[in-house]
Amino acid sequence: MGKSPSLVISEEDYQKISSLLLNIKTEIAELLEEELGRATLVPASELPANVVSMNSEVTFMDLDTNKEQKVTLVYPNEADIEKSKISIFAPVGAALIGLRIGQSIDWPLPDGKNRHVKVISLVRPDLSNTK
């Protein structure tokens, strides 16, 4: 995968994704499990605003094509490609979780190629009930 950027994930996202991983045995799931294993876990209320979390609307650039794409990162049961909602278990979804704005990652695809993506911007749901 090349050089791996540092990742930060909320404890809540980590728990939910980890429990789903128990029932999914794919190459993407294995790679995602590796990523979770090296991530720094923080309470949701302390997750920096510039970090991709579940339900974030993320604009990223494919650095090979210079094309930008906007997606919302969701759990598998909420995925809807027509609404640009991609599963955490899709290659790009697994690649984006925990990245900060400005970070990039090389992520392997099922066809053996790599996708090099960079987070451009994001809008995250409010993770706390306090203002």
C-alpha positions as CSV (number, residue, x, y, z in Angstrom):
1,M,0.0,0.0,0.0
2,G,2.9,2.3,0.1
3,K,3.4,4.9,2.9
4,S,0.4,4.9,5.2
5,P,-0.8,8.1,6.7
6,S,-1.7,8.4,10.3
7,L,-5.4,7.7,11.1
8,V,-7.7,8.9,13.8
9,I,-11.0,7.1,14.4
10,S,-13.8,7.6,16.9
11,E,-14.2,4.8,19.5
12,E,-17.8,4.5,18.4
13,D,-17.0,4.1,14.7
14,Y,-14.3,1.6,15.6
15,Q,-16.7,-0.5,17.7
16,K,-19.4,-0.6,15.0
17,I,-17.0,-1.3,12.1
18,S,-15.1,-4.0,14.2
19,S,-18.4,-5.8,15.0
20,L,-19.3,-5.8,11.2
21,L,-15.8,-7.2,10.4
22,L,-16.5,-10.3,12.4
23,N,-19.0,-11.4,9.7
24,I,-17.2,-10.2,6.5
25,K,-14.2,-12.0,5.2
26,T,-13.0,-10.2,2.0
27,E,-9.7,-8.7,1.0
28,I,-11.1,-5.2,1.6
29,A,-12.4,-6.2,5.0
30,E,-8.9,-7.6,5.9
31,L,-7.2,-4.3,4.7
32,L,-9.8,-2.3,6.7
33,E,-9.1,-4.4,9.8
34,E,-5.4,-3.6,9.4
35,E,-6.1,0.1,9.1
36,L,-8.3,0.1,12.2
37,G,-5.5,-1.7,14.1
38,R,-3.1,1.1,13.4
39,A,-5.5,4.0,14.0
40,T,-5.5,6.2,17.1
41,L,-8.9,5.9,18.8
42,V,-10.5,8.9,20.5
43,P,-14.0,9.6,22.0
44,A,-16.3,10.9,19.3
45,S,-16.5,14.3,21.0
46,E,-12.7,14.6,20.6
47,L,-12.4,13.6,17.0
48,P,-10.8,16.5,15.1
49,A,-13.2,18.3,12.7
50,N,-10.9,17.6,9.7
51,V,-11.0,13.8,10.1
52,V,-13.3,11.5,8.0
53,S,-15.7,9.6,10.1
54,M,-18.8,7.5,9.4
55,N,-21.6,9.5,7.7
56,S,-19.1,12.2,6.6
57,E,-19.7,13.8,3.2
58,V,-16.2,13.6,1.7
59,T,-14.9,15.3,-1.4
60,F,-11.8,13.5,-2.6
61,M,-9.5,13.6,-5.6
62,D,-8.3,10.6,-7.5
63,L,-4.7,11.6,-7.9
64,D,-4.3,9.5,-11.1
65,T,-7.1,11.1,-13.0
66,N,-7.3,14.5,-11.1
67,K,-11.1,14.0,-10.9
68,E,-12.9,15.0,-7.7
69,Q,-15.8,13.0,-6.3
70,K,-18.2,13.6,-3.4
71,V,-19.5,10.7,-1.4
72,T,-21.0,10.0,2.0
73,L,-19.4,7.2,3.9
74,V,-22.0,4.9,5.4
75,Y,-22.5,1.4,6.8
76,P,-23.3,-1.3,4.2
77,N,-27.1,-1.3,4.9
78,E,-27.3,2.4,4.0
79,A,-25.2,2.2,0.8
80,D,-26.9,3.7,-2.3
81,I,-24.6,4.5,-5.2
82,E,-27.3,6.6,-6.9
83,K,-27.2,8.9,-3.9
84,S,-23.4,8.8,-3.7
85,K,-23.6,6.9,-0.4
86,I,-20.7,4.4,-0.3
87,S,-20.1,1.5,2.1
88,I,-17.2,1.5,4.5
89,F,-16.5,-1.9,2.9
90,A,-16.2,-0.5,-0.6
91,P,-12.5,0.1,-1.6
92,V,-12.8,3.9,-1.5
93,G,-14.8,3.9,1.7
94,A,-12.3,1.7,3.5
95,A,-9.5,4.0,2.2
96,L,-11.1,7.2,3.4
97,I,-12.0,6.4,7.0
98,G,-9.8,8.2,9.5
99,L,-7.9,10.4,7.0
100,R,-7.6,14.1,7.5
101,I,-8.2,16.8,5.0
102,G,-5.1,17.0,2.8
103,Q,-4.0,13.4,3.5
104,S,-3.7,10.9,0.7
105,I,-3.5,7.1,0.5
106,D,-2.7,4.4,-2.0
107,W,-5.4,1.8,-1.7
108,P,-5.4,-1.6,-3.5
109,L,-8.4,-2.4,-5.7
110,P,-9.8,-5.9,-6.4
111,D,-8.4,-5.8,-10.0
112,G,-4.9,-5.6,-8.6
113,K,-4.4,-1.9,-9.3
114,N,-4.1,0.9,-6.8
115,R,-6.2,3.9,-6.3
116,H,-4.4,7.0,-5.0
117,V,-6.9,9.3,-3.3
118,K,-6.6,12.6,-1.4
119,V,-9.2,14.1,0.9
120,I,-10.0,17.6,-0.3
121,S,-12.8,18.6,2.1
122,L,-15.5,17.1,4.3
123,V,-18.7,17.8,6.1
124,R,-19.2,15.7,9.2
125,P,-22.4,15.2,11.1
126,D,-22.4,16.7,14.5
127,L,-20.9,14.0,16.8
128,S,-21.8,15.7,20.1
129,N,-25.0,17.0,21.6
130,T,-23.2,20.0,23.0
131,K,-22.6,23.3,21.3
